[in-house]
Amino acid sequence: MPDFIKKAMLACTGLAFMTTEKIQEVIDELVKKGEITEKEARETVADLKEKSKKFKKEMEERTEKIVTGILRHLNVPTKVELEEIKERLEKLEKSGEHRE
């Protein structure tokens, strides 16, 4: 991949969120201008798609960790904890019904 594309890609993380069509459009324009060859274009598109997928996955994981941390800090129960509470409540309700 040409260095100027690598630098541009690293400088602009927003590129990771470009659609496949937009990536292809930008690369096609570079080919049209003669700044890269067809082969470089194919390699660049494949590389950018792969890096985009990886970046998106990393961002999703980071976001999930942040949100989980915030919810823990706010003492918001998890789905598992809510299920446990629900089960305990159902048991208490059943044991209360038998007493009546």
C-alpha positions, -999 to +999 in steps of 0.1 A: +000+000+000+014+034-009+027+054+021+005+084+015-026+062+018-013+046+050-006+080+065-040+093+055-057+062+069-039+064+102-045+102+104-082+098+099-099+071+120-132+081+105-120+062+075-128+030+094-164+039+094-166+045+056-189+023+037-174-001+013-188+019-016-172+051-003-138+034+001-141+020-034-151+055-047-121+072-031-097+045-044-112+046-079-106+084-080-070+079-070-066+054-099-083+078-123-058+105-113-030+081-118-018+083-082-020+045-077-022+015-100-051-009-104-032-035-085-024-011-056-061-001-056-073-037-052-047-043-024-056-010-007-093-017-008-088-052+007-065-038+033-088-009+043-118-032+045-099-056+068-086-027+090-121-012+091-136-044+103-109-048+130-112-012+141-150-014+144-147-046+164-122-030+188-144+001+192-174-021+199-154-040+226-142-007+241-176+008+241-191-023+258-164-022+285-171+015+291-208+011+293-205-019+316-182+000+338-206+030+340-236+007+348-215-010+375-206+023+389-243+033+390-252+000+406-274-010+378-281-047+380-270-070+352-294-092+333-281-122+352-287-104+385-322-094+375-329-130+366-317-142+400-339-116+417-368-127+396-363-164+406-359-155+443-391-134+441-410-163+425-398-187+452-409-162+479-443-158+462-448-195+460-438-201+497-462-173+507-490-189+488-486-221+507-489-203+540-523-188+532 
